[in-house]
Amino acid sequence: MSLLDQYGQDGSILRYYSLARHALLDALRIIGIRTGDRVLFPRFICRDLLASVHMLGAVPLYYDVYEDLSPVDLPVSGGVRAVLTVHYFGFPQNLEPFREYCRLSGAVLIEDNAHGFMSRSADGSLLGTSGDFGICSMRKTLLMPNGGMLLINNPAYHQLVVPQVPFGTTSLSMDYRVKHLLSQGQRRTGLPLRAYGQNLIRLARKLWTGHAIAPVNPGDEFAVPMGAAPHESMIDSVSAMSNCEEVARRRGLYDTFSRELTSFGVNPVFSMLHSGVSPYGFPFYADTPTQVALVTKLARKRGLDCIHWPDLPREVTIDRSYYEKLWVVNFLC
């Protein structure tokens, strides 16, 4: 049974998109979210995801999370139609507080599993399959042109499911083709070829635009990009992958960074790598730029990126210092 078949084996209906933001937008439409409705998010969230809410005229509300990224509390507020729980970096969030909140409030539970494609909870179930809805972003785990997925798990919503967006057939960009070749070469040789290529691309971008990395576009918080169609190569890309080998590669990298970063004085976000977890990367808290530079140097030697996460929504205030100290070594290759 293919991995995508496993996501649907308990009766979930799957729909594919170019981005997970399109998946969330359709989930909210199926729920019936309208202007003025409230949707509850963690305060610690990437701003891009808010676009799906703003596109419908709904109002985002927020709850805080502790340093281990579990919820501090879920605010008692009327009119909350949906609540989003996040499986940060592929580590399963405890769903019980969210289920209880939904039971009391009547809200719909959406699992944000953008970081956790292939990852499983302690009972062996794939993340994203336990809430009323789940969203995944395969392109953040596997190198592909695009790829998002919506899981409609609650049968009560099955009759409202929209047809599959037709798959796109456009030719792959030169940028993607180069990244794919470098990634394949890196996996075969163990040399950090993708990092070398990224360095050249960023140097060229800086010379051309003045920015090595494209600056954040504030408009991304308010409008989902055009083009919801997933590329026709998406299914083949997932099917061609050995998920057992990929999970083993990611877990091996996590163990390696756990050992090697102990001397850097950084603090891992999660104390243990539980069975079944396929980590998006190695998330950690760093107090100084020197620590970040040391980790970045180590990551680049392995052809990996070390990035600051997330770009918070505009209206979120930084009232917890660790929100600004979280970095992650991204295992995408």
C-alpha positions in Angstrom: 0.0 0.0 0.0 1.4 3.4 -1.0 1.9 6.1 1.6 -1.0 8.2 0.1 -3.2 5.2 0.2 -2.4 4.8 3.9 -3.6 8.4 4.6 -7.0 7.4 3.1 -7.3 3.9 4.5 -9.6 4.8 7.4 -12.1 6.5 5.1 -10.5 10.0 4.8 -11.1 11.8 1.6 -7.9 13.3 0.1 -7.6 16.4 -2.1 -4.3 17.7 -3.5 -3.2 21.3 -4.0 -0.1 23.3 -4.9 0.1 24.7 -1.4 -1.2 23.7 2.1 -2.7 27.2 2.2 -5.2 26.2 -0.5 -6.0 23.1 1.4 -6.8 25.1 4.5 -8.9 27.5 2.5 -11.0 24.7 1.2 -11.3 23.2 4.6 -12.7 26.5 6.0 -15.1 26.7 3.1 -16.4 23.2 3.7 -16.9 24.0 7.4 -18.9 27.1 6.3 -16.6 29.8 7.6 -17.9 33.2 6.7 -17.2 36.9 7.3 -16.9 37.6 11.0 -16.5 34.0 12.1 -13.6 33.3 14.5 -10.8 30.8 13.9 -8.4 29.9 16.7 -4.7 29.7 15.9 -1.5 29.3 18.0 0.2 32.6 18.4 3.4 30.8 17.3 2.5 30.3 13.7 3.7 31.3 10.2 1.9 34.4 9.0 1.3 32.9 5.5 -1.3 30.5 6.9 -3.5 33.4 8.0 -4.2 34.2 4.4 -6.8 31.4 4.2 -8.8 33.0 7.0 -8.5 36.6 5.8 -9.6 35.5 2.3 -13.0 34.6 3.8 -13.3 37.7 5.9 -13.0 35.6 9.1 -11.2 36.7 12.3 -8.1 34.9 13.6 -7.8 34.6 17.4 -4.7 33.2 19.2 -3.6 31.0 22.0 0.0 30.9 23.4 2.3 27.9 23.6 4.9 26.8 26.1 8.6 26.3 25.2 7.8 22.7 24.3 5.1 24.1 22.0 2.2 22.6 23.9 -0.8 25.0 24.4 -0.7 27.3 27.4 -4.5 27.5 27.4 -7.3 27.7 24.9 -9.2 31.0 25.5 -12.9 30.9 26.3 -14.5 33.0 23.6 -17.8 32.8 21.8 -18.1 32.3 18.1 -15.0 30.2 17.5 -16.0 28.0 14.5 -12.7 26.2 14.1 -9.5 25.6 16.0 -6.1 24.8 14.5 -3.6 22.5 16.3 0.0 22.3 15.0 2.2 19.2 14.9 5.3 21.4 15.0 8.3 20.0 13.1 6.6 16.6 12.7 6.3 16.0 16.5 2.8 15.0 17.5 0.8 17.5 19.5 -1.4 16.2 22.3 -4.9 16.4 20.8 -6.9 15.8 24.0 -7.0 19.5 25.1 -8.2 20.4 21.6 -10.8 17.7 21.5 -12.2 18.8 24.8 -12.3 22.4 23.6 -14.1 21.4 20.5 -16.6 19.3 22.5 -17.4 22.2 24.8 -17.5 24.9 22.1 -18.7 23.1 19.0 -15.7 24.1 17.1 -14.2 22.0 14.3 -10.7 20.6 14.8 -8.1 21.1 12.1 -4.7 19.5 12.3 -1.9 21.5 10.8 0.6 18.8 9.8 2.6 20.9 7.3 5.8 19.8 8.9 4.9 16.2 9.6 4.3 14.3 6.3 5.1 10.6 7.1 5.2 11.3 10.9 3.0 9.2 13.2 1.6 9.5 16.7 2.3 7.1 19.6 -0.6 4.8 18.5 0.9 4.5 15.0 -1.7 6.7 13.2 -0.4 9.2 10.6 -0.5 12.8 11.8 -3.3 14.7 10.2 -5.8 11.8 10.2 -7.3 12.3 13.7 -9.0 15.7 13.6 -12.0 16.6 11.6 -9.6 17.9 8.9 -5.9 17.6 8.4 -3.5 19.5 6.1 -0.1 18.4 4.9 2.6 20.1 2.9 4.6 17.4 1.2 6.8 20.0 -0.6 8.3 20.8 2.8 9.4 17.2 3.3 10.2 16.1 -0.2 11.8 18.1 -3.0 9.0 18.6 -5.5 7.7 21.5 -7.6 4.7 22.0 -5.2 2.4 19.8 -3.1 -0.2 20.2 -0.4 -2.9 17.9 0.8 -6.3 18.2 2.6 -7.6 15.2 4.5 -11.4 15.3 5.2 -11.6 12.8 8.1 -15.0 13.5 9.5 -17.7 11.7 7.4 -20.1 14.5 8.3 -18.3 16.7 5.8 -17.8 14.1 3.0 -20.8 15.2 1.0 -19.5 18.8 1.0 -16.1 17.9 -0.5 -15.2 19.8 -3.6 -13.9 18.0 -6.7 -10.2 17.6 -7.1 -8.5 20.6 -8.7 -7.1 19.4 -12.1 -3.3 18.6 -11.9 -1.1 21.1 -13.7 1.0 20.0 -16.7 3.4 23.0 -17.1 7.0 22.2 -17.6 9.3 22.3 -14.6 11.2 25.4 -14.0 15.0 25.6 -14.5 15.4 26.5 -10.9 13.6 23.4 -9.7 15.5 21.2 -12.2 18.9 22.5 -10.9 17.8 21.9 -7.3 16.7 18.4 -8.1 20.0 17.5 -9.8 22.0 18.9 -7.0 19.9 17.1 -4.4 20.3 13.8 -6.3 24.1 14.3 -6.5 24.2 15.2 -2.8 22.4 12.0 -1.8 24.7 9.8 -4.0 28.0 11.4 -3.0 27.4 12.8 0.5 28.9 16.1 -0.7 27.0 19.3 0.2 26.2 20.0 -3.5 22.8 21.6 -2.8 24.4 24.0 -0.3 27.0 25.0 -2.9 24.2 25.6 -5.4 22.2 27.6 -2.9 25.1 29.8 -2.1 25.7 30.6 -5.7 22.0 31.4 -6.3 21.9 33.6 -3.2 25.0 35.4 -4.3 23.4 36.1 -7.7 20.2 37.2 -6.1 22.0 39.6 -3.8 23.9 41.1 -6.7 20.7 41.4 -8.7 18.2 42.5 -6.1 20.2 43.4 -3.0 18.7 40.5 -1.0 20.4 37.1 -0.7 17.1 35.7 0.6 13.8 37.2 -0.7 12.3 39.5 2.0 9.0 38.6 3.6 6.0 39.9 1.6 3.5 41.3 4.2 0.7 40.7 1.6 1.2 36.9 1.9 -0.7 37.1 5.2 -3.9 38.4 3.5 -4.1 36.6 0.1 -3.5 33.0 -0.9 -1.3 32.8 -4.1 -3.1 32.1 -7.4 -2.8 28.7 -8.8 -4.2 25.9 -6.6 -3.3 23.1 -9.1 -0.7 20.6 -7.9 1.9 19.6 -10.4 1.2 16.3 -12.3 4.6 14.9 -11.0 3.4 15.2 -7.3 1.9 11.7 -7.0 4.8 10.1 -8.8 7.3 11.9 -6.6 5.6 10.5 -3.4 5.2 7.0 -4.9 8.8 6.8 -6.0 10.1 7.6 -2.5 10.9 4.9 0.0 9.2 6.4 3.0 11.0 3.9 5.3 14.4 5.1 4.0 13.5 8.7 4.2 12.2 8.5 7.7 15.4 6.6 8.7 17.5 9.4 7.1 15.7 12.1 9.0 15.8 10.3 12.3 19.6 9.6 11.8 20.2 13.3 11.1 18.2 14.2 14.2 20.3 11.9 16.4 23.5 13.3 14.8 22.6 16.9 15.5 21.5 16.0 19.0 24.9 14.7 19.8 27.0 17.3 18.0 25.1 20.4 19.2 25.4 19.6 22.9 28.7 21.5 23.0 27.2 24.6 21.4 25.0 25.4 24.3 21.7 25.4 22.4 18.6 23.8 23.8 16.5 21.4 21.6 12.8 22.1 21.6 12.0 18.4 22.1 13.7 16.3 24.7 13.1 13.0 23.0 12.7 11.6 19.5 9.8 9.3 20.0 9.1 6.2 17.8 7.2 7.0 14.7 8.3 10.7 14.5 9.7 11.7 11.1 11.3 15.0 12.0 11.0 18.0 9.7 14.4 19.1 11.0 16.2 19.7 14.3 14.5 22.6 16.1 16.4 24.4 18.9 16.6 27.6 20.9 19.7 29.7 20.7 20.5 32.7 22.9 23.3 34.3 20.8 24.1 34.9 17.1 27.4 33.0 17.7 25.4 29.9 18.5 23.3 30.2 15.4 26.4 30.8 13.3 28.0 27.6 14.6 24.9 25.5 13.9 24.5 27.1 10.5 28.1 26.2 9.6 27.6 22.6 10.7 24.4 22.3 8.8 25.9 23.8 5.6 28.7 21.2 5.7 25.9 18.6 5.3 24.2 20.5 2.6 21.3 21.6 4.9 19.8 25.0 5.8 19.5 26.5 9.3 16.5 28.9 9.3 14.7 31.1 11.8 11.1 30.1 12.2 8.4 31.4 12.0 7.6 34.8 10.4 4.9 35.7 12.9 1.5 37.3 12.0 1.6 41.1 12.0 -0.8 41.4 15.0 1.1 38.9 17.2 3.1 40.6 19.9 6.3 39.0 21.3 5.4 38.5 24.9 7.3 35.2 25.3 11.0 35.6 24.7 11.5 32.1 23.3 9.3 32.9 20.3 12.3 34.9 18.9 14.9 32.3 19.7 13.7 29.3 17.8 15.8 28.0 14.8 15.6 24.8 12.9 18.0 22.8 10.8 15.8 21.9 7.8 16.4 18.3 6.6 14.9 18.8 3.1 17.3 17.6 0.5 
